[in-house]
C-alpha cells in the first residue's frame, strides 16, 4: 500500500515545476500574499489536517505546462481550489491548464 501511494505521489510530482517556490517543498505551507485572509486561512486549515493525518501535499504548485493550483493532495492526485471572489467563468478558465491526471475539487468559501 505504501509503495502504491508513493508511486502516485511521484506521478503527481512529475507535473510540477521544481524550479519555483513550490518546488520540492512537500508538506510546507506556501501562501499567496495577495490572496484574501479567508482564502489563506482555509488553505492553512486543510494543510494542518493533512499534516495530522500524514497526507502529502503541495501548496501554490506551478505546473510544468502552465497554471498554478492552491493545494494538491499528492497521494490522491486531487487539486483543491479555494474560491472566494473568483467567478465561475474565471474558475473554468483557470482549470483548463491543469494536467489531466488530477481531479479538481472546488471549495467555495
C-alpha positions as CSV (number, residue, x, y, z in Angstrom):
1,X,0.0,0.0,0.0
2,X,2.8,2.4,0.9
3,X,4.6,1.7,-2.3
4,X,1.5,2.3,-4.3
5,X,0.9,5.7,-2.6
6,X,4.5,6.7,-3.2
7,X,4.0,5.9,-6.9
8,X,1.0,8.2,-7.1
9,X,2.9,10.9,-5.3
10,X,5.9,10.6,-7.7
11,X,3.5,10.7,-10.7
12,X,1.9,13.8,-9.4
13,X,5.2,15.5,-8.8
14,X,6.3,14.9,-12.4
15,X,3.8,17.6,-13.5
16,X,5.0,20.2,-11.1
17,X,7.9,22.7,-11.8
18,X,10.7,22.2,-9.3
19,X,12.5,25.5,-10.1
20,X,10.0,27.7,-8.4
21,X,8.9,28.5,-4.8
22,X,6.8,25.3,-4.5
23,X,9.5,23.1,-5.9
24,X,10.1,20.1,-3.8
25,X,8.6,21.6,-0.7
26,X,6.2,18.8,0.0
27,X,4.2,19.4,3.2
28,X,5.3,23.0,3.5
29,X,2.6,25.7,3.6
30,X,3.2,28.3,0.9
31,X,0.7,31.2,0.6
32,X,-0.1,33.8,-1.9
33,X,0.3,37.1,-0.1
34,X,-2.2,38.8,-2.4
35,X,-5.0,36.3,-1.6
36,X,-7.6,37.2,0.9
37,X,-7.1,36.2,4.5
38,X,-10.1,34.0,4.4
39,X,-8.6,32.2,1.4
40,X,-5.3,31.6,3.0
41,X,-6.9,30.6,6.3
42,X,-8.8,27.8,4.5
43,X,-5.6,26.5,2.9
44,X,-3.8,26.5,6.3
45,X,-6.7,24.7,7.9
46,X,-6.7,22.0,5.3
47,X,-2.9,21.6,5.4
48,X,-2.9,21.2,9.2
49,X,-5.4,18.4,8.8
50,X,-3.2,16.8,6.1
51,X,-0.2,17.1,8.4
52,X,-2.1,15.4,11.3
53,X,-3.1,12.5,9.1
54,X,0.1,12.0,7.2
55,X,-1.2,13.2,3.8
56,X,1.5,14.6,1.4
57,X,0.6,17.9,-0.2
58,X,1.9,20.9,-2.1
59,X,0.5,24.5,-2.0
60,X,0.9,27.1,-4.7
61,X,2.0,24.4,-7.1
62,X,3.1,25.7,-10.5
63,X,2.7,23.1,-13.3
64,X,5.3,22.4,-16.0
65,X,3.0,23.4,-18.8
66,X,1.4,26.4,-17.0
67,X,-1.2,27.0,-14.3
68,X,-1.0,27.2,-10.6
69,X,-3.1,25.3,-8.0
70,X,-3.9,26.3,-4.5
71,X,-3.4,22.9,-2.9
72,X,-2.7,19.4,-4.2
73,X,-3.2,16.2,-2.3
74,X,-0.4,14.2,-3.9
75,X,-1.5,10.7,-2.9
76,X,-4.9,11.1,-4.5
77,X,-3.8,13.5,-7.2
78,X,-6.6,15.9,-6.3
79,X,-6.3,19.6,-6.8
80,X,-8.3,21.7,-4.3
81,X,-9.1,25.2,-5.4
82,X,-10.3,27.6,-2.8
83,X,-12.7,30.1,-4.3
84,X,-13.7,33.2,-2.5
85,X,-14.3,36.0,-5.1
86,X,-13.5,34.1,-8.2
87,X,-16.3,33.9,-10.8
88,X,-17.3,30.5,-12.3
89,X,-16.1,31.7,-15.7
90,X,-12.6,32.5,-14.3
91,X,-12.5,29.2,-12.4
92,X,-13.3,27.2,-15.6
93,X,-10.7,29.1,-17.5
94,X,-8.1,28.5,-14.8
95,X,-8.5,24.8,-14.6
96,X,-8.1,24.3,-18.4
97,X,-4.3,24.4,-17.9
98,X,-4.2,21.7,-15.2
99,X,-2.8,18.3,-16.2
100,X,-5.3,15.6,-16.9
101,X,-4.1,13.2,-14.2
102,X,-5.6,15.4,-11.5
103,X,-9.1,15.6,-10.3
104,X,-10.3,19.0,-9.3
105,X,-12.4,20.0,-6.3
106,X,-13.7,23.5,-5.9
107,X,-14.3,24.7,-2.3
108,X,-16.4,27.9,-2.2
109,X,-15.9,29.9,0.9
